Amino acid sequence: MDDVNGTAVTEFILLGFSYLGAYQSALFWGVLFVYLVTLLGNSLIITLTLLDPALTTPMYFFLRHLSLIEILYTTTIVPRMLTDLLSSHPAISPASCFTQMYFFALFGVAECCLLTAMAYDRYAAICQPLHYAMLMKQQVCVGMVGASYLMGIITGTTHSIFIFTLPFHGTNIVHHFLCDVLPVLRLTSGDTHWGEVGVLAVTLLFIMTPFALILFSYVRILITILGVASAQGRQKVFSTCSSHLLVVTLFFGTATLAYMKPGANATQDTDQILSFFYTVVTPMLNPFIYTLRNKEVMGALRRKITKQL
């Protein structure tokens, strides 16, 4: 990578939230608090689903991996972000930028695929209860989780290698708090049309397609719920799906706005706010959504606390 004078580009500057000025220190403490809560909450879910015998169904197997992805996902972004918030020169080397982009894409796509697998699990449990044990046997669940990680690895590898084989001339300033694909792609010289087309294609494949499959699953679930005779039965079925549906709405909604809006209407500040929400805030909310709205997880938590006391 060369700059305009032909010398090698040795660093990128992540502007991030530098426009906040003195308020960056307040943002630092807020992000640090959110990050610690994310680590604690998701670690708690992993521990509960591993130790409590009542949480051994496929739904909690998927939930355990979702919490693991959330921890890895935020750890890819937040520590660097915290360092940059306190730095007067928020620089990142090309190698570190490549690594962050790779893992950001890996865990982001893996989460999209895993949320789709969780929706299918709920569909099988509610719409195909007699065949659930066969449809969601252990080998199938492990295969779904493995496929989610594999899709993430493929996407992270192709994206990051493609971007960093392009020539870089001129500015090295990234208008973002992380090395996301589009902000770095815009720094390359020449026509970036095909690169942006590739990003759009991946967005359609790994964001819109899973989202469409999840919506289809929940339409079928809704039809089944409406066919349940008793109000108590409908309430029980709905309670098992509401947590996952809320998480899907938060994650896919903000991700879709970030990557699918027209470029002409996009602003760098808007990009950062949307990215901040689905990369930093949503992983913190997930443990609360799955514990406070799930009687089985709350019961496991109470049993754990009682045992410790």
C-alpha positions as CSV (number, residue, x, y, z in Angstrom):
1,M,0.0,0.0,0.0
2,D,1.5,3.3,-1.1
3,D,0.5,6.9,-0.4
4,V,0.4,9.7,-2.9
5,N,4.2,10.1,-2.8
6,G,4.9,6.4,-3.3
7,T,6.0,5.6,0.3
8,A,4.4,2.8,2.2
9,V,1.3,3.5,4.3
10,T,2.3,2.4,7.7
11,E,-0.9,3.2,9.6
12,F,-4.5,4.2,9.4
13,I,-6.1,6.8,11.6
14,L,-9.5,5.8,13.1
15,L,-11.3,9.1,13.6
16,G,-14.1,7.4,15.5
17,F,-15.9,9.8,17.9
18,S,-13.1,12.4,17.9
19,Y,-15.7,15.1,17.0
20,L,-17.0,14.8,20.5
21,G,-13.8,16.5,21.9
22,A,-13.7,16.5,25.7
23,Y,-16.8,14.3,25.9
24,Q,-14.8,11.3,24.7
25,S,-13.7,10.6,28.3
26,A,-17.4,10.3,29.3
27,L,-18.0,8.0,26.3
28,F,-14.9,5.9,27.4
29,W,-16.4,5.2,30.8
30,G,-19.8,4.5,29.3
31,V,-18.4,2.0,26.7
32,L,-16.2,0.4,29.4
33,F,-19.3,-0.2,31.6
34,V,-21.2,-1.6,28.7
35,Y,-18.3,-3.9,27.8
36,L,-18.0,-5.3,31.3
37,V,-21.7,-5.9,31.6
38,T,-21.5,-7.7,28.2
39,L,-18.7,-10.0,29.4
40,L,-20.4,-10.7,32.7
41,G,-23.9,-11.3,31.3
42,N,-22.9,-13.5,28.4
43,S,-20.4,-15.4,30.6
44,L,-23.2,-16.1,33.0
45,I,-25.4,-17.6,30.2
46,I,-22.6,-19.8,29.1
47,T,-22.0,-21.0,32.7
48,L,-25.7,-21.7,33.3
49,T,-26.3,-23.6,30.1
50,L,-23.2,-25.7,30.7
51,L,-23.9,-26.5,34.4
52,D,-27.7,-26.7,34.8
53,P,-29.2,-30.0,33.6
54,A,-32.5,-28.2,32.8
55,L,-30.8,-26.2,30.1
56,T,-29.6,-28.9,27.8
57,T,-32.1,-28.6,24.9
58,P,-31.0,-27.4,21.4
59,M,-32.3,-23.9,22.1
60,Y,-29.8,-23.4,25.0
61,F,-27.0,-25.1,23.0
62,F,-27.5,-22.4,20.4
63,L,-27.9,-19.7,23.0
64,R,-24.5,-20.7,24.6
65,H,-22.8,-20.3,21.2
66,L,-24.6,-17.0,20.6
67,S,-23.2,-15.7,24.0
68,L,-19.7,-16.9,23.0
69,I,-19.9,-15.1,19.7
70,E,-21.1,-11.9,21.4
71,I,-18.1,-12.0,23.8
72,L,-15.6,-12.5,20.9
73,Y,-17.4,-10.0,18.7
74,T,-17.3,-7.1,21.2
75,T,-13.7,-8.0,22.2
76,T,-12.7,-7.6,18.5
77,I,-13.9,-4.0,18.7
78,V,-14.2,-2.5,22.1
79,P,-10.7,-2.7,23.6
80,R,-9.3,-0.9,20.5
81,M,-12.1,1.6,20.7
82,L,-11.4,2.3,24.4
83,T,-7.7,2.9,23.7
84,D,-8.5,5.2,20.8
85,L,-11.0,7.3,22.9
86,L,-8.1,8.2,25.3
87,S,-5.5,8.6,22.5
88,S,-4.6,11.9,20.7
89,H,-3.3,9.8,17.8
90,P,-5.8,6.9,17.3
91,A,-3.6,5.0,14.8
92,I,-3.8,1.3,13.8
93,S,-1.3,-0.6,11.7
94,P,-2.5,-2.3,8.4
95,A,-1.9,-5.7,9.9
96,S,-4.1,-4.9,12.9
97,C,-6.7,-3.3,10.7
98,F,-6.7,-6.5,8.5
99,T,-7.1,-8.7,11.7
100,Q,-9.9,-6.6,13.1
101,M,-11.8,-6.6,9.8
102,Y,-11.4,-10.3,9.5
103,F,-12.8,-11.2,12.9
104,F,-15.5,-8.5,12.7
105,A,-16.8,-10.1,9.5
106,L,-16.3,-13.6,10.8
107,F,-18.3,-13.1,14.0
108,G,-20.9,-10.8,12.4
109,V,-21.8,-13.4,9.7
110,A,-21.6,-16.2,12.2
111,E,-24.2,-14.4,14.4
112,C,-26.5,-13.9,11.5
113,C,-26.4,-17.6,10.6
114,L,-26.8,-18.7,14.2
115,L,-29.8,-16.5,14.8
116,T,-31.3,-18.2,11.7
117,A,-30.6,-21.7,13.2
118,M,-32.3,-20.6,16.4
119,A,-35.4,-19.5,14.5
120,Y,-35.5,-22.9,12.8
121,D,-35.2,-24.6,16.2
122,R,-38.3,-22.7,17.4
123,Y,-40.1,-23.5,14.2
124,A,-39.3,-27.2,14.6
125,A,-40.3,-27.2,18.3
126,I,-43.7,-25.5,17.7
127,C,-44.7,-26.4,14.2
128,Q,-43.2,-30.0,14.0
129,P,-43.3,-31.2,17.7
130,L,-43.7,-34.9,16.8
131,H,-40.6,-34.8,14.6
132,Y,-38.6,-32.3,16.8
133,A,-36.3,-34.9,18.3
134,M,-35.3,-36.1,14.8
135,L,-35.0,-32.7,13.2
136,M,-32.9,-31.2,16.0
137,K,-30.7,-34.1,17.1
138,Q,-27.3,-33.4,18.4
139,Q,-25.5,-34.0,15.1
140,V,-27.8,-31.5,13.3
141,C,-27.3,-28.8,16.0
142,V,-23.5,-29.2,15.9
143,G,-23.6,-29.1,12.1
144,M,-25.6,-25.8,12.2
145,V,-23.2,-24.2,14.6
146,G,-20.2,-25.4,12.6
147,A,-21.8,-24.1,9.4
148,S,-22.3,-20.7,11.0
149,Y,-18.7,-20.4,12.0
150,L,-17.6,-21.7,8.5
151,M,-19.7,-19.0,6.7
152,G,-18.1,-16.4,8.9
153,I,-14.6,-17.7,8.2
154,I,-15.2,-17.6,4.4
155,T,-16.7,-14.1,4.5
156,G,-14.0,-12.7,6.8
157,T,-11.2,-14.2,4.6
158,T,-12.6,-13.1,1.3
159,H,-13.5,-9.6,2.5
160,S,-10.2,-8.8,4.2
161,I,-7.9,-10.3,1.6
162,F,-9.8,-8.5,-1.2
163,I,-9.6,-5.1,0.5
164,F,-5.9,-5.3,1.5
165,T,-4.8,-6.4,-2.0
166,L,-6.1,-3.1,-3.4
167,P,-3.8,-0.1,-3.8
168,F,-4.1,2.7,-1.2
169,H,-3.2,6.2,-2.3
170,G,-3.8,9.5,-0.6
171,T,-5.5,9.7,2.7
172,N,-5.2,7.1,5.4
173,I,-8.0,8.5,7.6
174,V,-10.8,6.1,8.4
175,H,-14.1,7.8,9.3
176,H,-15.1,5.1,11.7
177,F,-14.2,3.6,15.1
178,L,-13.3,0.2,13.6
179,C,-11.9,-1.2,10.4
180,D,-15.2,-2.0,8.7
181,V,-15.2,-3.0,5.1
182,L,-16.8,0.1,3.5
183,P,-14.9,2.8,5.3
184,V,-11.6,1.2,4.5
185,L,-12.7,0.4,0.9
186,R,-13.3,4.1,0.3
187,L,-9.6,4.8,1.0
188,T,-8.5,2.7,-2.0
189,S,-7.5,4.3,-5.2
190,G,-9.4,3.8,-8.5
191,D,-13.0,2.6,-9.0
192,T,-14.5,1.0,-5.9
193,H,-17.7,0.0,-7.7
194,W,-17.1,-3.7,-7.7
195,G,-15.9,-3.7,-4.2
196,E,-19.2,-2.0,-3.1
197,V,-21.1,-4.5,-5.2
198,G,-19.4,-7.3,-3.4
199,V,-20.3,-5.8,0.0
200,L,-23.9,-5.5,-1.1
201,A,-23.9,-9.1,-2.3
202,V,-22.6,-10.3,1.0
203,T,-25.2,-8.1,2.8
204,L,-28.0,-9.7,0.7
205,L,-26.7,-13.2,1.3
206,F,-25.8,-13.1,5.0
207,I,-28.1,-10.4,6.3
208,M,-31.2,-10.2,4.2
209,T,-31.5,-13.9,3.4
210,P,-31.2,-15.0,7.0
211,F,-33.6,-12.3,8.0
212,A,-36.1,-13.5,5.4
213,L,-35.8,-17.1,6.6
214,I,-36.4,-16.0,10.2
215,L,-39.5,-14.0,9.2
216,F,-40.8,-17.0,7.3
217,S,-40.2,-19.2,10.3
218,Y,-42.1,-16.8,12.6
219,V,-45.0,-16.4,10.1
220,R,-45.4,-20.2,10.3
221,I,-45.1,-20.1,14.1
222,L,-47.7,-17.3,14.3
223,I,-50.1,-19.4,12.2
224,T,-49.5,-22.3,14.6
225,I,-50.0,-20.1,17.7
226,L,-53.3,-18.8,16.4
227,G,-54.4,-22.4,16.0
228,V,-53.8,-23.2,19.7
229,A,-57.1,-23.5,21.4
230,S,-56.4,-22.0,24.8
231,A,-55.1,-18.5,25.6
232,Q,-52.7,-20.1,28.1
233,G,-51.3,-22.3,25.4
234,R,-50.8,-19.4,23.1
235,Q,-49.1,-17.4,25.8
236,K,-46.7,-20.2,26.6
237,V,-45.7,-20.6,22.9
238,F,-45.3,-16.9,22.5
239,S,-43.1,-16.6,25.6
240,T,-40.6,-19.1,24.1
241,C,-40.2,-17.0,20.9
242,S,-40.4,-13.4,22.1
243,S,-36.8,-13.2,23.4
244,H,-35.3,-14.5,20.2
245,L,-37.6,-12.3,18.0
246,L,-36.6,-9.2,20.0
247,V,-32.9,-10.0,19.6
248,V,-33.3,-10.6,15.8
249,T,-35.1,-7.2,15.4
250,L,-32.4,-5.3,17.3
251,F,-29.5,-6.9,15.4
252,F,-30.9,-7.2,11.9
253,G,-32.7,-3.9,12.0
254,T,-29.6,-1.8,12.8
255,A,-27.3,-3.9,10.6
256,T,-29.7,-3.6,7.6
257,L,-29.9,0.2,8.0
258,A,-26.1,0.4,8.2
259,Y,-25.4,-1.6,5.1
260,M,-28.4,-1.2,2.8
261,K,-29.1,2.5,2.9
262,P,-28.3,4.5,-0.3
263,G,-24.8,5.9,-0.3
264,A,-25.9,9.3,-1.2
265,N,-28.0,9.6,1.9
266,A,-25.4,8.0,4.2
267,T,-23.5,10.2,6.6
268,Q,-20.4,9.0,8.5
269,D,-21.9,9.9,11.9
270,T,-25.0,7.9,11.1
271,D,-22.9,4.9,10.1
272,Q,-21.0,5.1,13.3
273,I,-24.1,5.4,15.5
274,L,-25.8,2.4,13.8
275,S,-22.6,0.4,14.0
276,F,-22.1,1.3,17.7
277,F,-25.6,0.1,18.4
278,Y,-25.3,-3.4,16.9
279,T,-21.7,-4.0,17.8
280,V,-21.6,-2.6,21.4
281,V,-25.1,-2.1,22.8
282,T,-27.0,-5.1,21.4
283,P,-24.5,-7.7,22.8
284,M,-25.1,-6.2,26.3
285,L,-28.9,-6.3,25.9
286,N,-29.0,-10.0,24.8
287,P,-28.3,-11.5,28.3
288,F,-31.0,-9.4,29.9
289,I,-33.5,-10.3,27.1
290,Y,-32.8,-14.0,27.4
291,T,-32.8,-14.1,31.2
292,L,-35.5,-11.7,32.3
293,R,-37.9,-13.0,29.6
294,N,-37.1,-16.7,30.0
295,K,-38.5,-18.6,33.0
296,E,-36.1,-21.6,32.6
297,V,-33.0,-19.4,32.6
298,M,-34.3,-17.4,35.5
299,G,-35.0,-20.7,37.4
300,A,-31.5,-21.9,36.6
301,L,-30.1,-18.6,37.9
302,R,-32.1,-18.8,41.1
303,R,-30.9,-22.4,41.7
304,K,-27.3,-21.4,41.2
305,I,-27.6,-18.5,43.6
306,T,-29.4,-20.6,46.2
307,K,-26.7,-23.3,45.9
308,Q,-23.9,-20.8,46.3
309,L,-25.6,-19.2,49.4
